Amino acid sequence: MTETLSERLFSEAKNLIPGGVNSPVRAFGAVGGNPVFIAGGRGSRIYDVDGREYVDYILSWGPLILGHGHPAVQGALTEQVSRGVTFGAPTALEVDLARLVLDAFPAMDKVRFVNSGTEAVMTALRLARAYTKRDVIVKFEGCYHGHGDSLLAKAGSGIATYGIPGSPGVPAPLAALTITVPYNDLGACEAFLKARGEEVAAVIVEPVAGNMGVVPPAKGFLQGLRELCTRHGIVLIFDEVITGFRLTYGGYQGLVGVEPDLTCLGKIIGGGLPVGAFGGKEKIMDLLAPTGPVYQAGTLSGNPLAMAAGIATLSVLKDNAPFYEVLDRAAFSLCTDIEAVFAETGVPVVINRVGSMFTPFFTSGRVNDYGDAARSDTAAFARLFKRLLERGVMAPPSQFEAWFLSFAHTAEDRDRTIEALRGFDPYGDRS
């Protein structure tokens, strides 16, 4: 068989880049086979270096809510490139994007831009520790908050598990300051805080989990966390890197009426360029240098390209807020059709969906936490991924990731996806 250009590039990349990729999930290790190298994208479609076209449900892991190559974003970038790409000095663009973000998030008094969601979370935790003068962080099993040392703590199931290093290079004493509690288990969190709440600086949570696959919060879970953190003087941090501007114009916090003390953002606010942000109450944010003693800096923070793309993206979303309802209905229709296709073959599948993000799990039970997600059939998911890829549909190459829709996806994309699945049985011929 003739070697494809993607295969040749991957072989070369493995000699130059660890694992051949610059982010682990891209290596297709969870689904088998070789990664596809992308040459371009337009609207809802991407094109690989071998000329194949795919309906794209990755969308750069969420930020491309307008689709690939939206004219407003492309135009803003082209105009800014002609003026300059980085200055290491303030620009009016930073002020404009900050105003858009703050207007959309009533819980934020001030915001600071950084270069990634990981960086935003790292600094938010530093702020929380400085503000409370405490050291312990509580996170939830299956929630991912970037690769900062404090949050790469590995923990199993149980009421509350002390962190141990989840990666070589993470000091054990630092990991021990991270406590992991099961997601959606408010009782477990309450029990831990009752015993040791005076040591806890922050509770950090994805309000909708997107890194164990999509798992929505149980009724009252987020409201309960807010009450517990207020009671114990703990900083509540919402990691809305994925959900910010994805489900509504603003954050998921606005949909459920819960105000965190700090919020972390990324992805959509940069329109597809590297960006992160964190913001919150003025009394906490003013601890940041140069106003306060908590140091954080970045040469490319607030860089004009990301700011321009973010302003263009949020402006389109703000002017077309009813489109979120259209996107929600499109995602509902797609997921309903996928469920119907698998019902025809008797394959047990559960699709968790919140707005325009969703994940199919091959399981017969509900998926409410990481334990439930981990019990789903990941081998069946790998076969699903391969089936779709062969038929021109690009799904995330991991069971534990969210799928995304954009405003650029069409009924034709939905039909192509359903047709790719029709007659597919991940368990083979069982007749």
N, C-alpha and C positions, 0 to 999 in steps of 0.2 A: 504494500500500500504506500502511495506517495505521501511523504511527510508534508503536513500543512505548514503554513507560515507561522501560525500560532505555536505549533509544536516546536518548530525550529527556534523561535524567539524564546520559548520557555527553557529549552536546553541551554541556550546562550545565557539567559538570565541567571540560571542556577549557578553558573560559574562566576557571576559578577555580584549578585545580590543574595543574601541568605534566604534559602528556600525558593529563590527566583521571584519573590514578590516583596512588596513593601508594606503589606498588611496580611496577616496569616490566612484569613478566610479566603482570600483571593486564590490560594493555591489549589482549591478544590479538594483539599484533603478529606473533608467530611462527606463528599459525594463521589469521589473517585474520578479518574481521568485527568486530563490536562486542562489548565485554564485557557479561556478564550481571550485573546488580546484584541482590544477594541481600537478601531481606527477613527470612529466618529459617531455622532448621534444627531437626530433631528426629530423633534416632537416626542412621540412615544416610542420611537425605534432607535436601536443602536446597530452598528455595522462593524463586523470584525475585520481583521487584516486580510482574511481570505475571501472577503466579499459577501459573507452571509449576513442576513438581516434578522433581527430579533425584536419582538415586543418586549420592552424593558420594564420589569417590575422591581428592579433594584434602585434605579434612579439615583445612583451615587449614594445609596443608603439613606435616601429620604429628602435631601435638600432640593431636588429638581421638581418641585411641585407644579411648576409651569411647563415642565417638559424640557427636552434638550433644545438649546439654541433659540430660546424665546427672543423675539425681536427687541423687546424693551431692554432685556438684560444684555444682549449682544451689542445693542447700540450704546448703552451706558459704558460698557467695557471698552469699546472701540474709541469712544470719545475720551475716556480717561487715559488710555494708553498714549494717545497723542499729546496729553498734557504731562504725563509722567507716571511711573508705576510705584514709586516709593520715595519718601522724603525724610523719614525719621523725625518728622515735625508735625504739629497739629494741622488738620485741614477742616474746612467747613463741612466736608462729607461726614466726618465723625459726629459733628453736632447734629446734622440732619438725621442720621440713622439713629442716634441716641434718642432723639425726640420721638421718632416713630415707635421705637421699642417701648419707651416709657409710657407713651399714650396708650399702648395696647396692653400694658401690664400695670394695673392700679397698685399692686403690691410693691412695685419698684419705685423708689424715690430717685435713685441714681443707678447708673450702669457703667461698667468698664468693659471695653473690647479687648480680646486676646486673640490667639491664633488657632485655638482648637477647643473642643469640648473638654478634653482632658485637662488642659491648662485652666479652663474656667473652674472646673471642679476642684482641682488642687488648691487654687487660691481661695475659693469659697470656704474650704475646710480650714485653711490657715486663718482666715478671718473669723470663723466661728470659734476656733480655739483661742484666738486673741481676745475676742469679745467676752467669752465666758470664763476664760482662764482655767479651762479644763482640757483634758487630752483625749478622751475616749470618743470614738465615732461608732454609731450604729448604722448598719446598712442591711439590706434585705437580700436573701439568697436568690440568685438568678438575675439580680439587677446589676448592670454594668455601668460604671461611671468613668471609663477611661483607664489608662494603664499607670496611673500614679501609684507609688509604693503603698500609700495608706489604704488603697482600695483593692489591691491585688492580694487579698486575704482569702485563702481557701477555707471553706467551712462546710460541713455536712448538715444533715437535717437535725432537728432537735429544737428544744425550746429557745436556747440561745447558745451559739457556739463561739468559743474564743478563736480569734483569727490565728492561723499559722501561715507561714509564707506560701502563697499560691504560685510563686515563680522564684527560681533561683535569682539571687541578687536583691531580694527584699529582706531587710534585716528582721529577724524574729521579734525583737522587742518592739519594732514599729508595727508589725502585723498584729501583735498581741493587743494593740490599742484599738483594733477594729473588731467589733462584735457583730456577728451575722445572725439575723433572725429570719424565720420563714416569711416570705411575702404573703400578704393578705391575712396574716395571723396577728391581729391586734392584741389578743390576749398575751401572746408570747412577749411582744414588745412592752406591754404594760407591766408584766411580771418582772422583766429585767430592769426597767426604769424604776420600779418601786424599790428594788433592792440596791441599785447602783446609780440612780439618776443623777446624783450630785457629782458624779465623775464624767458625765456625758456632755460633750461640747455640741454635738450635732447629730441629728437623725437625717440621713439622706435617702431619698427614694425617687425612683422613676414613677410618676403618678400613673402612667400606663406603661407597664413593663414592655420593652421592645427587644430585649437581648436574651430572652429565653423563648423566643417567639413572642407574639403579642399576647399579653395576659392583662386584662383589665382589672382595676381595683375592685375589691368586694364592696358592697354597699356599706357605707359608714367607715371604711378603712382610713381614708385620707382625713376625714373629719376627726376621727379618733386620734390620729397622729398629731393633728394640730392641737387638740385639747391636752394631750399628754405632754407635748413639748412646752406648751404655755405653763402647765402646772409645775413642771420641773425646771423651768428656766433654760430650756435647751433650744438651740437654733434649728429650725426646721428648714431643710434645703430640698427644693424640688429640682430634679434633674430633668429639664424639659428640652434637652438638646435635640431629641427626636420629635417630641410632641409640640414644641413651640411653633405656632403658625401652621402646623400640619392639620389639626382637627378643627380649628376655628381661627379667626383673626385675633391672635393673642395666644394664651396657653390653656392647657387643660384645666388649670386652676380656676380660670374664669367660668368654665362649664360646670364645675362642681361647687363653686363658691367657697373655696378654701384658699387663704392667703398664706404662703410660706414666708419665712423671714428673708431667705435668699433664693434666687432662681438662677439656674445655669441654662444657657442657650447655645445654639450653634446651628449648623446645617442651613436651614432655610434663610436665616438672617444674613447669610453671605451669598445667597443666590447661586451656590455651587462652588464658591471659592473658599479657601481655608479661613475659618473664622470661629470664634467662640466669644461668649460674653457671660458675665455674671452681674446680678444687680439685686437690690433689696432696700431695706430700711436705711435711711440716712445715717442713723446713729451707728450702724454697723459699717456701712460703706465708707464713712469718713475716717475710719481707722486706717485706710489705705494711704500709703505715701503718694504724693507729698503732703497730704493733709494730716495723716497720722503716721504711726510707727511701723505698720505692717508693710513690708516691702514686696513689690511686684513690678516687673518691668518687661518690655519686649520691643525689640527693634522694629518688628513688622506689625505690632499691635495697631489696629485701626488703619491698616494700609489702604490706600485709596482705591485699589481695584476691588477688594472685598466690600468696602463701604459702598462703592458705586453700584456693584451688582446687588447688594442687599437692599439699598434704597429702591432700585428699579423693581426688584421682586416684591417687596412689601407694598410699594405703591400700587402695583397691579392687583395684589390681593386685597388691599384696602378699598380700592375702587370697585371691586367685584366680589364683595363679601358673600352675596347669595350663592356664588359658585360653590361654596363649601357644601351647601345642601345638595347641589347637583353631583358633586364628587362623592358624597356619602351615599346617594342613591345608586350611583354607578358601581361603587364598591359592594353595596348590598346585592345588586343584581348579579355581579360577577361571582360572588361567594355563594349565592343561592344556586346559580347554575352549576358551579363546581360540585356542590353537595349533591345536586340531582344526578350528575353524571356518575358519581361514585355510588349513589344509591341504586342505580341500574345494575351495577356489578356486585352489589352487596358488600362493598368494602367499607369498613367502619372508619369514618373520618370526622373530625371535629374541626371547624374553622372558627378561630377566635378573631373577632374584628372589632376595631374601634375606629369609626370614621373611615378614612382612606388608607388605613394600615391593617394588615391581617396576616394570619399564619394558619395553614392547614396542618393538623396533627393526625397521624394515623393511630387512633386510639378510640376506644368505645366509651370512655368516661370523660368527664369535664376536665378542663385544664385550668386550674386556679392558682398554681404555684409552680416552682421549679421542679419539685418532685413529680408532679403530674406530667410536666413537659418531658422530663427525662425518661419517663416510662413509655412514651410514645415510640412507635417503630421507626427508628432513624434509618434503618436499611430500606424500608419501604419509601421513605422520603427521598433517599438517594436515587432510587429507581424512578420516582416521579420527576426529579430534577433532570435526569438523563433523557427521559421521554420528552419533556418539554423542550430541552435544548436541541434535540435532534429535529424537532418540528418548528424551530424558530421562535421559541419563547424563552426569555432569560429570567429565571427565578433566582432568588438568593441561594448560593451554594452551601447552605447550612439549614438544618431544621430549626436552629435557635436564632433565627433572624426574622425581622418583619419584611413583608412584601408591601410595596407602595404603589398607589395610583397617582397619576398626575392629571391636570386639566387637559393635557394633550391626548390622553387615552380616549379611544373611540369605541363605538359598538363593534366595529370591525375587529379591533384588538381583542375584545371580549370573545367574539365568535371564533377568532383564530385560536385563542387559548382553549376554549371549550372543545373545538374540533380536535385539537392536539391530545386532549384527554379522553375523547370518546372511545370506549371499548378497552381502555387501559385498566389492567388489574396488576397492582404492584406485587401481588403474590402469585402471579402466573395463572396458568389455566387450571382451575379447580373443578372443572366439570366432571 
